[in-house]
Amino acid sequence: MAGVSNPYRYAYEAVAASQTAQALGATGATGDYLHRIVVAVATAASSTVDVIDGSTTVLSIPSNTAIGVYSVEVNAVSRNGAWKITTGAGASVLAVGVFA
């Protein structure tokens, strides 16, 4: 993985349901690496998840995703600030990566 220091020293952070733009890491920063998100959908009607780079939404999972657990590979470095995650009332996320 070019450009990523300590690529095997991943951290994880839980994002509960109904969170708005929760930053990943203690402060989050440009250059943070988001390896994957694991999305647990409990209620399909409110299962939206947005992955945000600074203030730009780069990945959006719409509502009405079937109930279950999904692993979504991201493998990206933040360009605009901290990675942030917004969740609907029916979904929670475990984010895995290297966060400041």
N, C-alpha and C positions, 0 to 999 in steps of 0.2 A: 504494500500500500504506500505508494509514493506520497510524500508530503505530510504524513501523519506520524508524529513522534509517539513512541510507546504504543503501537497499534494493538497490543494484546493486553493492555491495562484498561479494559473497558469498565466503566461505571454504569449503574442503572439508576433510574429515577421513576417512581410511580407518579402517575397523574390520575387523580380520582375523577369520577364523573362530575360533570357540570363545572369544569374549570375553564377560566378564560385567560388565554395567553400565559400559561404558567411557564416561566423560564426554566430551562434545564441546567442544572449545576448550581453552585453557590451564587454566582452572579451571571454566568454565561458570557460569551464573548465571540467576536469574529474569529474564525479559525477553529471553533469547536467542531467535533466530528460526531455525526449522528449515524450510527451503524444500522440500527433497525428499530422498529416499534412493534410491540406486541399488543394488539387491540383485543380487548375482551368486550364483546357486545352482549348486553343483558336484555335490552329492549330495542327491537329493530326500529321502531318509529322515531326514536330519538338518539340514534347511534352515530351522529356526525363526529368526525375527528378532523382537525386542521393542523398541519405542521407548518410553522411559520419561521422564516429566516429573517430575523430583525422585525420588519413590519410587513414583509411580503409572504403571502400564503403560497407555499411551493407544492403542497400535497393536500388534497381534500378527499376524505372518504365520506360519501353522502349518507344520509339517513336511509332507513329501510334495508340496511345490510343485515343479512340473516344472523340470528343468534349463534354465537360461537366464538372461537379464538382464532385470530389471524396474525401471522407474522409478515410484516411488510419491510422488505429490504430498502434502505434509503441510501446508505454508503455515500454521504455527502458532507462537505465541509461548509460551515456557515460563512457567507460572504458579507452579511449586513448586520451582524450583531448576534445576540444569543438565539439559540433554537428555542422556540416556544411551542406549546401544544394547547389547543383548545378542544375540549370534549363536550359532547352533548350529555344529557341526563342518562342516556342508556348505554354509555361506553366508558371504559377506563383504559389506560395505556400504561405500559411499561416501556420506557425509552432506554436504549442501550447505546453507549458511545463514550466519547472522551469530552468532558464538559469542564469549563473553568469555574 
